[in-house]
Amino acid sequence: MTADHPYTSCFHRLKVIMASGDKLVVPEDWIDGVTPKGNAWVGDGRQRYELQLSAEALPMEGDSQAMGGVIERRILERLRAFGASGQVDDAKLSRTHGSVLIEVVTDDPRAPAVRTYNWVRLVREGGELLEFGFHLLVLHELWERPETLALIDLFGQQIRNVAFPQDEPEGLGLSRLRAIHPFGFLTLRVPARWRDERDAESGEWFCGEDETDTGTLWIDYDVFQGNFDARGPERLVQKLGDAVAWRSPGEGWRRVGFQTFTEEAAVTLRFRRWFVIDWTAERAVMVTLTLVLQAAWDGDREFEALVAAMEREAATLAIGPLPG
């Protein structure tokens, strides 16, 4: 487990990327692309390992009993398709987070050099059946290696944790997130209803609405040049003082800290601020994410979930090459 994601591997250094609009943890040296069918893929670039991602939404009609029949028919359709693709051993069916997960290993005669571990998750959302798939293609001679088993475990954990939208009571809709790219090199998700743009006056990145009834998120960063060792720029940590609580250092060169404070304005405002320090041997960058909510909203279900979501986004913040 590291500061920027909850997954571990004995054989692979890991990184966080964006794939199909969501975050995915993959080996550090993997690259990504798009298949001829338009699906995202990530792999080692040597055609030894490749993970293809697929997503589909199928319309559903009728009452809950009829919808259950649609799901059962879709499971049978997928199992028949896998059988035609050279299914190896029995399929695994399980339930996870209110959805059905199918796991099947196949040897497709159209690609005799590889064996594929397939995961397909099915979940009902409103009048649609959502289907999300991971398909890990592995050269046959690598199948029994511990490194391969570690990849199967890594991606199996992640597809179980994919956060499908669920039917929920009417509210502000803050749980529906979209990816944004502040300053062109950061990637995180915020409520889909928020707009985001650089604020001309402050220079910070603004996420929110003209009315502040759903809160606001402000994003800024600082860059420090120098020679940094594996202990990182601890002077930054010390400068921020005891008001910031820091996660224990994990693998890699990243630290994540958090503080909260209150200010009295026309209404009482609660500030929650995350500091993400990321560094290499030549530079350090400190990103600040400041979520501003009314103190009166403390304990509200939707806003508590928003705070938890921003906590996760801070922990998994993707930081690309710096501008300039």
C-alpha positions as CSV (number, residue, x, y, z in Angstrom):
1,M,0.0,0.0,0.0
2,T,1.3,3.5,-0.8
3,A,0.3,7.0,-0.2
4,D,-1.4,7.4,-3.6
5,H,-3.3,4.2,-4.0
6,P,-4.4,1.2,-1.8
7,Y,-2.9,-1.6,-3.9
8,T,0.4,-3.6,-3.5
9,S,2.5,-5.9,-5.6
10,C,5.5,-8.0,-4.8
11,F,6.7,-7.9,-8.4
12,H,5.7,-4.6,-9.9
13,R,6.2,-0.9,-9.0
14,L,2.8,0.7,-9.5
15,K,1.4,4.0,-10.8
16,V,-2.1,5.5,-11.2
17,I,-3.4,6.4,-14.7
18,M,-6.7,7.4,-16.2
19,A,-8.3,4.8,-18.4
20,S,-11.9,5.0,-19.8
21,G,-12.6,7.9,-17.6
22,D,-11.6,6.3,-14.3
23,K,-8.5,5.7,-12.3
24,L,-6.5,2.5,-12.8
25,V,-3.5,1.2,-11.0
26,V,-1.0,-0.5,-13.3
27,P,2.7,-1.4,-13.4
28,E,4.9,1.7,-13.5
29,D,6.5,0.9,-16.9
30,W,3.2,0.1,-18.7
31,I,1.9,2.2,-21.6
32,D,-1.6,2.8,-22.9
33,G,-3.5,3.1,-26.1
34,V,-6.8,2.3,-27.9
35,T,-7.9,-0.9,-29.6
36,P,-9.3,-0.9,-33.2
37,K,-12.7,-1.2,-31.6
38,G,-12.1,2.0,-29.6
39,N,-11.6,0.3,-26.2
40,A,-8.8,1.5,-23.9
41,W,-5.8,-0.8,-23.3
42,V,-2.7,-0.8,-21.1
43,G,0.3,-3.1,-21.3
44,D,4.0,-3.6,-21.2
45,G,4.4,-2.5,-24.8
46,R,6.1,-5.8,-25.7
47,Q,2.8,-7.8,-26.2
48,R,3.7,-10.0,-23.2
49,Y,0.9,-8.5,-21.1
50,E,-2.0,-6.4,-22.2
51,L,-5.2,-5.4,-20.3
52,Q,-8.1,-4.4,-22.5
53,L,-11.1,-2.5,-21.0
54,S,-14.7,-2.6,-22.2
55,A,-17.9,-0.9,-21.2
56,E,-21.5,-1.2,-22.5
57,A,-24.9,0.0,-21.4
58,L,-27.9,-2.2,-22.3
59,P,-31.5,-0.9,-22.1
60,M,-33.8,-2.7,-19.6
61,E,-37.6,-2.5,-19.4
62,G,-40.2,-3.8,-17.0
63,D,-40.5,-4.4,-13.3
64,S,-37.7,-5.7,-11.0
65,Q,-38.6,-9.4,-11.7
66,A,-38.3,-8.8,-15.5
67,M,-35.0,-7.0,-15.0
68,G,-33.7,-9.9,-13.0
69,G,-34.5,-12.1,-16.1
70,V,-32.5,-9.7,-18.3
71,I,-29.5,-10.0,-16.1
72,E,-29.8,-13.8,-16.1
73,R,-30.0,-13.9,-19.9
74,R,-27.0,-11.6,-20.2
75,I,-25.0,-13.9,-17.9
76,L,-25.9,-16.9,-20.1
77,E,-25.0,-14.9,-23.3
78,R,-21.6,-14.0,-21.9
79,L,-20.9,-17.6,-20.8
80,R,-21.8,-18.9,-24.2
81,A,-19.5,-16.3,-25.8
82,F,-16.7,-17.3,-23.6
83,G,-17.3,-21.0,-24.4
84,A,-17.0,-20.2,-28.1
85,S,-13.7,-18.5,-27.3
86,G,-12.2,-21.6,-25.8
87,Q,-13.1,-21.4,-22.2
88,V,-10.6,-23.1,-19.9
89,D,-12.0,-24.7,-16.7
90,D,-15.2,-23.6,-15.0
91,A,-16.5,-20.0,-14.9
92,K,-16.7,-18.3,-11.5
93,L,-19.8,-16.3,-10.6
94,S,-20.0,-14.1,-7.6
95,R,-21.8,-11.1,-6.2
96,T,-19.9,-7.9,-5.2
97,H,-21.3,-4.5,-4.2
98,G,-24.8,-5.3,-5.5
99,S,-23.5,-6.6,-8.9
100,V,-22.7,-9.9,-10.6
101,L,-19.0,-10.7,-11.4
102,I,-18.1,-13.3,-14.0
103,E,-14.6,-14.6,-14.2
104,V,-13.5,-16.9,-17.1
105,V,-10.1,-18.0,-18.5
106,T,-10.1,-18.5,-22.3
107,D,-7.8,-19.7,-25.1
108,D,-9.1,-18.0,-28.2
109,P,-8.1,-20.0,-31.3
110,R,-7.9,-16.7,-33.2
111,A,-5.0,-15.7,-30.9
112,P,-3.2,-19.0,-30.2
113,A,-0.2,-17.3,-28.6
114,V,-2.1,-15.9,-25.6
115,R,-4.4,-16.9,-22.8
116,T,-6.9,-14.4,-21.4
117,Y,-8.3,-13.9,-17.9
118,N,-11.7,-12.2,-18.3
119,W,-13.6,-10.3,-15.6
120,V,-17.1,-9.0,-16.5
121,R,-19.2,-7.0,-14.0
122,L,-22.9,-6.5,-14.5
123,V,-25.0,-4.0,-12.5
124,R,-28.4,-2.5,-12.9
125,E,-28.6,1.3,-12.9
126,G,-32.1,2.7,-13.4
127,G,-33.4,1.4,-16.8
128,E,-30.0,0.2,-17.9
129,L,-27.7,-2.8,-17.4
130,L,-24.1,-1.7,-17.2
131,E,-21.4,-4.1,-18.2
132,F,-17.8,-3.4,-17.4
133,G,-15.0,-5.7,-18.5
134,F,-11.3,-6.3,-17.9
135,H,-9.5,-8.7,-20.2
136,L,-5.9,-9.6,-19.4
137,L,-4.1,-11.1,-22.3
138,V,-0.9,-13.1,-21.3
139,L,1.6,-14.9,-23.5
140,H,1.1,-18.7,-22.9
141,E,4.7,-19.2,-21.7
142,L,4.2,-16.5,-18.9
143,W,0.9,-17.9,-17.6
144,E,2.2,-19.9,-14.7
145,R,4.7,-17.2,-13.5
146,P,4.2,-15.6,-10.1
147,E,4.3,-12.2,-11.8
148,T,1.2,-13.1,-13.8
149,L,-0.7,-14.3,-10.7
150,A,0.2,-11.0,-9.1
151,L,-1.3,-9.1,-12.1
152,I,-4.5,-11.2,-11.9
153,D,-4.8,-10.4,-8.3
154,L,-4.2,-6.7,-8.9
155,F,-6.8,-6.3,-11.6
156,G,-9.3,-8.6,-9.9
157,Q,-9.2,-6.4,-6.8
158,Q,-9.8,-3.3,-8.9
159,I,-12.7,-4.5,-11.0
160,R,-14.4,-5.5,-7.7
161,N,-13.9,-1.9,-6.5
162,V,-15.2,-0.1,-9.6
163,A,-17.7,2.4,-8.2
164,F,-20.8,2.0,-10.3
165,P,-23.5,4.7,-9.7
166,Q,-26.3,3.3,-7.7
167,D,-30.0,4.3,-7.5
168,E,-30.2,6.9,-4.7
169,P,-32.8,9.3,-3.3
170,E,-33.3,12.7,-4.9
171,G,-30.6,15.1,-3.9
172,L,-27.8,17.3,-5.2
173,G,-26.2,14.6,-7.3
174,L,-22.8,15.2,-5.9
175,S,-21.8,11.5,-6.1
176,R,-21.6,11.6,-9.9
177,L,-18.1,12.5,-10.7
178,R,-16.2,13.4,-13.9
179,A,-12.5,13.7,-14.6
180,I,-10.8,17.2,-14.9
181,H,-7.3,18.2,-15.7
182,P,-6.3,21.4,-13.7
183,F,-3.4,23.3,-15.2
184,G,-3.0,20.7,-17.8
185,F,-0.9,18.2,-15.7
186,L,-3.2,17.2,-12.8
187,T,-6.0,14.7,-13.0
188,L,-8.7,14.1,-10.5
189,R,-12.5,13.8,-10.3
190,V,-15.1,16.3,-9.0
191,P,-18.9,16.4,-9.0
192,A,-20.1,16.3,-12.6
193,R,-22.5,19.2,-12.0
194,W,-19.5,21.5,-11.2
195,R,-17.8,23.6,-13.8
196,D,-14.0,24.0,-13.6
197,E,-11.7,26.7,-14.8
198,R,-8.7,28.8,-13.9
199,D,-9.7,31.8,-11.8
200,A,-8.2,34.9,-13.4
201,E,-8.0,36.8,-10.2
202,S,-6.3,34.3,-7.9
203,G,-4.6,32.1,-10.5
204,E,-6.0,29.0,-8.7
205,W,-8.2,26.4,-10.4
206,F,-11.9,26.8,-9.4
207,C,-14.4,23.9,-9.2
208,G,-18.0,24.7,-8.3
209,E,-21.0,26.7,-9.4
210,D,-21.9,30.4,-9.4
211,E,-24.0,29.8,-6.3
212,T,-22.0,28.1,-3.6
213,D,-24.9,25.9,-2.4
214,T,-22.9,22.7,-3.4
215,G,-19.5,23.9,-2.0
216,T,-16.4,24.8,-3.9
217,L,-13.0,23.2,-4.5
218,W,-9.9,25.3,-5.1
219,I,-6.7,23.8,-6.5
220,D,-3.2,25.4,-6.5
221,Y,0.4,24.2,-6.8
222,D,4.0,25.3,-6.1
223,V,7.1,24.0,-7.7
224,F,10.5,23.8,-6.0
225,Q,13.8,23.1,-7.9
226,G,16.7,21.4,-6.2
227,N,18.4,18.1,-5.4
228,F,16.1,15.9,-3.4
229,D,17.0,12.5,-2.0
230,A,14.6,9.7,-1.1
231,R,13.6,11.3,2.2
232,G,12.0,14.1,0.1
233,P,11.5,17.8,0.9
234,E,10.9,17.4,4.6
235,R,11.4,21.1,5.1
236,L,8.0,21.6,3.4
237,V,6.4,19.3,5.8
238,Q,8.0,21.0,8.8
239,K,7.1,24.5,7.4
240,L,3.4,23.6,7.3
241,G,3.5,22.9,11.0
242,D,1.6,20.7,13.4
243,A,-1.8,21.7,12.1
244,V,-1.3,19.3,9.2
245,A,-1.7,15.6,9.8
246,W,0.5,13.6,7.5
247,R,0.0,10.0,6.3
248,S,2.8,7.7,7.1
249,P,5.3,7.7,4.2
250,G,4.7,4.8,1.8
251,E,6.7,3.5,-1.1
252,G,7.7,6.1,-3.7
253,W,8.3,9.8,-3.4
254,R,5.0,11.3,-2.2
255,R,3.5,12.6,1.0
256,V,-0.2,13.5,1.7
257,G,-1.3,15.8,4.5
258,F,-4.6,17.1,5.7
259,Q,-5.9,20.0,7.8
260,T,-9.2,21.5,8.6
261,F,-10.2,24.9,10.0
262,T,-13.2,27.2,10.3
263,E,-13.7,30.8,9.2
264,E,-16.6,33.1,10.1
265,A,-18.1,35.0,7.1
266,A,-21.7,35.7,6.2
267,V,-22.1,32.0,7.1
268,T,-19.7,29.8,9.0
269,L,-17.4,28.0,6.5
270,R,-15.5,24.8,7.1
271,F,-12.2,24.4,5.1
272,R,-10.7,21.0,4.4
273,R,-7.3,21.2,2.8
274,W,-5.2,18.4,1.4
275,F,-1.5,18.8,0.6
276,V,0.1,16.4,-1.9
277,I,3.9,16.6,-2.1
278,D,5.4,14.7,-5.0
279,W,9.1,14.9,-5.9
280,T,11.9,13.5,-8.0
281,A,15.6,14.0,-7.6
282,E,15.4,17.3,-9.5
283,R,12.2,19.0,-8.4
284,A,9.3,18.9,-5.9
285,V,5.7,20.0,-6.5
286,M,3.2,20.6,-3.8
287,V,-0.5,20.6,-4.8
288,T,-3.2,22.0,-2.5
289,L,-6.8,21.0,-2.7
290,T,-9.1,23.1,-0.6
291,L,-12.8,22.0,-0.2
292,V,-15.0,24.8,1.2
293,L,-18.4,23.8,2.7
294,Q,-20.8,25.5,5.1
295,A,-20.4,24.3,8.6
296,A,-24.2,23.9,8.8
297,W,-23.8,21.0,6.4
298,D,-21.7,18.9,8.8
299,G,-23.3,15.5,9.2
300,D,-25.4,15.8,5.9
301,R,-25.1,12.5,4.1
302,E,-24.3,13.9,0.6
303,F,-21.7,16.4,1.9
304,E,-20.1,13.8,4.1
305,A,-19.8,11.5,1.0
306,L,-18.3,14.5,-0.9
307,V,-15.7,15.0,1.7
308,A,-14.8,11.2,1.6
309,A,-14.7,11.4,-2.3
310,M,-12.3,14.4,-2.2
311,E,-10.1,12.5,0.3
312,R,-9.8,9.6,-2.1
313,E,-9.1,12.0,-5.0
314,A,-6.3,13.7,-3.1
315,A,-4.8,10.3,-2.2
316,T,-4.9,9.1,-5.9
317,L,-4.1,12.5,-7.5
318,A,-2.4,11.9,-10.9
319,I,0.5,14.3,-11.5
320,G,1.9,14.4,-15.0
321,P,4.8,16.4,-16.5
322,L,4.9,19.9,-15.2
323,P,4.0,22.7,-17.7
324,G,7.0,24.5,-19.2
